Amino acid sequence: MATTIQVSNELINVLKNRKMYENETYEDAIWDLLEDSMELSEETKRDIAQAEKDIKEGRVYTHEEVKKRLGL
């Protein structure tokens, strides 16, 4: 269910400045702000744990190594 909310002109200006692109909705801008305070999903937590394990076990490449392998 959608609803209308009332916000101050000051908040509208802050939200306008937070938009990443011209046609982004205020709802998208608000979700982006809320995302940092939301709990990570179990899948994300597993992915982070796997990435940390990969780093510890040396299964990563630096940007320079990738560039060299690609011949850049």
NORBEL-V863089 format. One record per backbone hydrogen bond with DSSP energy under -1.0 kcal/mol. NH is the residue of the N-H (numbers start at 1). CO is the residue of the C=O. Records with the same first field share a line. If there is no record, write none. Layout:
NH->CO, CO
This chain:
12->8
13->9
14->10
15->11
16->12
17->13
18->14
24->21
29->25
30->26
31->27
32->28
33->29
34->30
35->31
37->34
38->35
45->41
46->42
47->43
48->44
49->45
50->46
51->47
52->48
53->49
54->50
55->51
56->52
57->53
58->55
59->54
66->62
67->63
68->64
69->65
70->66
72->67
